[in-house]
């Protein structure tokens, strides 16, 4: 973590972010454009980020083989249960190359019941969303602009985090 912290600070400064949120969530000074990332849903239909226009989303780029990702997934599921609805959604975007069947097995194994399944087998979303590691979680406003991000795992159902995110929804 000693080496990673200066790297994260340098990244935050380079994109105009300041560490302002809980658990090191970096907010941008001004909203940033977001690439129109494509994904596949569990039913095999394809979609893209434009499908979420009009709602605040928290995009979590993760993989089933990423240990910190696996550990934080129940907290993302709990966050979706608490805040999810017409104005907000946790978009757990898996980059598993094996596809939705692996993600479904994982969801079933740990009891994820509130998150929809989004998979990018190409892993192109990592480059498009400028991720520097897994998990990376990006807060996107209803106009499709990035408000900030957190690199690394977090406790998404922590009351301070829930209150922080709720402030962007209301």
C-alpha positions in Angstrom: 0.0 0.0 0.0 3.0 2.3 0.6 3.7 2.4 -3.2 0.1 2.3 -4.3 -1.0 5.4 -2.3 1.4 7.8 -4.2 0.3 6.3 -7.5 -3.4 6.9 -6.6 -2.6 10.4 -5.4 -0.8 11.1 -8.7 -3.7 9.7 -10.7 -6.2 11.8 -8.7 -4.3 15.0 -9.3 -3.9 14.2 -13.0 -7.7 13.8 -13.5 -8.6 16.7 -11.3 -9.8 14.7 -8.4 -9.6 15.4 -4.6 -10.0 12.8 -1.9 -13.3 14.0 -0.6 -15.4 11.0 0.0 -15.5 8.1 2.5 -13.0 5.3 2.3 -10.8 7.3 -0.1 -13.5 7.9 -2.7 -12.0 10.5 -5.1 -14.4 13.1 -6.5 -13.6 15.1 -9.6 -13.6 18.9 -9.5 -15.9 18.8 -12.6 -17.8 15.8 -14.1 -15.8 13.8 -16.7 -17.0 12.1 -19.9 -17.5 8.3 -19.8 -16.9 5.9 -22.6 -20.1 4.1 -23.8 -18.9 0.7 -22.6 -20.8 -2.4 -23.9 -21.7 -5.4 -21.9 -23.8 -8.6 -22.1 -26.7 -9.3 -19.7 -27.4 -12.7 -18.2 -30.1 -13.4 -20.8 -27.5 -12.9 -23.6 -28.9 -9.5 -24.7 -26.3 -6.8 -25.2 -26.4 -3.3 -23.8 -24.3 -0.3 -23.2 -23.9 2.6 -20.7 -26.5 4.7 -22.6 -29.1 2.2 -21.2 -28.6 3.8 -17.8 -29.1 7.4 -18.9 -31.4 9.3 -16.5 -30.3 7.3 -13.4 -27.2 7.6 -11.2 -25.1 4.5 -11.4 -22.2 3.1 -9.4 -20.2 0.9 -11.9 -18.1 -1.6 -10.2 -15.5 -3.3 -12.5 -14.6 -6.6 -11.0 -13.9 -10.3 -11.7 -14.7 -13.6 -9.9 -11.0 -14.4 -9.7 -10.2 -11.1 -7.9 -10.1 -11.8 -4.1 -10.9 -8.2 -3.0 -13.7 -8.1 -5.5 -15.2 -11.3 -4.2 -15.0 -9.9 -0.6 -16.8 -6.6 -1.4 -19.6 -8.1 -3.5 -22.0 -8.7 -0.6 -21.7 -5.1 0.4 -22.5 -4.0 -3.2 -25.5 -6.3 -3.1 -26.6 -4.8 0.2 -26.2 -1.3 -1.2 -28.4 -2.2 -4.2 -31.0 -3.5 -1.8 -31.0 -0.2 0.1 -30.6 2.4 -2.6 -31.5 0.6 -5.9 -34.5 1.7 -7.8 -35.6 4.0 -10.6 -33.0 6.7 -9.7 -30.0 4.5 -8.8 -28.4 1.2 -9.7 -25.2 -0.6 -8.7 -23.8 -1.9 -12.1 -21.5 -4.8 -11.2 -19.6 -5.1 -14.5 -17.7 -8.4 -14.6 -14.7 -8.8 -16.9 -14.7 -12.6 -16.6 -13.6 -14.0 -20.0 -15.6 -17.2 -19.2 -18.8 -15.2 -19.4 -22.1 -15.0 -17.5 -22.2 -18.7 -16.4 -19.1 -18.2 -14.2 -20.6 -15.0 -12.8 -24.0 -16.7 -12.2 -22.3 -19.5 -10.3 -20.4 -16.9 -8.1 -23.6 -14.9 -7.4 -25.4 -18.2 -6.4 -22.5 -19.3 -4.3 -22.3 -16.1 -2.1 -26.1 -15.3 -2.2 -26.1 -12.2 -4.5 -29.8 -11.5 -5.0 -30.1 -7.8 -5.7 -27.6 -7.1 -8.4 -28.2 -7.6 -12.1 -25.5 -9.3 -14.1 -23.4 -7.4 -16.6 -20.4 -9.0 -18.3 -17.7 -7.7 -20.6 -15.8 -10.8 -21.8 -13.6 -8.7 -24.1 -12.3 -6.8 -21.1 -12.3 -3.6 -23.3 -14.2 -1.8 -20.5 -11.1 -1.7 -18.4 -9.2 0.5 -20.9 -12.3 2.5 -21.9 -13.1 3.3 -18.2 -9.4 3.9 -17.4 -9.2 1.4 -14.6 -5.8 0.9 -13.0 -6.8 -2.2 -11.0 -9.6 -4.3 -9.7 -11.9 -3.5 -8.2 -12.5 0.0 -9.6 -15.8 1.7 -8.8 -17.1 4.7 -10.7 -19.9 7.0 -9.8 -21.8 8.3 -12.9 -24.5 10.9 -12.8 -27.8 10.8 -14.6 -26.3 12.6 -17.6 -23.7 9.9 -18.0 -20.8 11.9 -16.6 -18.2 10.5 -14.1 -18.4 12.2 -10.8 -15.6 10.3 -9.1 -14.1 6.8 -8.4 -12.6 4.6 -5.8 -9.8 2.2 -6.7 -9.7 -0.9 -4.5 -12.3 -2.5 -2.3 -14.8 -0.7 0.0 -17.5 -1.5 2.4 -20.4 -0.1 0.2 -23.1 -0.8 2.8 -21.3 1.3 5.5 -23.7 4.0 6.7 -21.3 6.8 5.9 -20.9 5.5 2.3 -24.6 5.0 1.9 -25.3 8.5 3.0 -22.5 9.8 0.7 -24.0 8.1 -2.3 -27.6 9.0 -1.4 -26.5 12.7 -1.6 -25.9 12.2 -5.3 -29.2 10.5 -6.0 -31.5 13.1 -4.2 
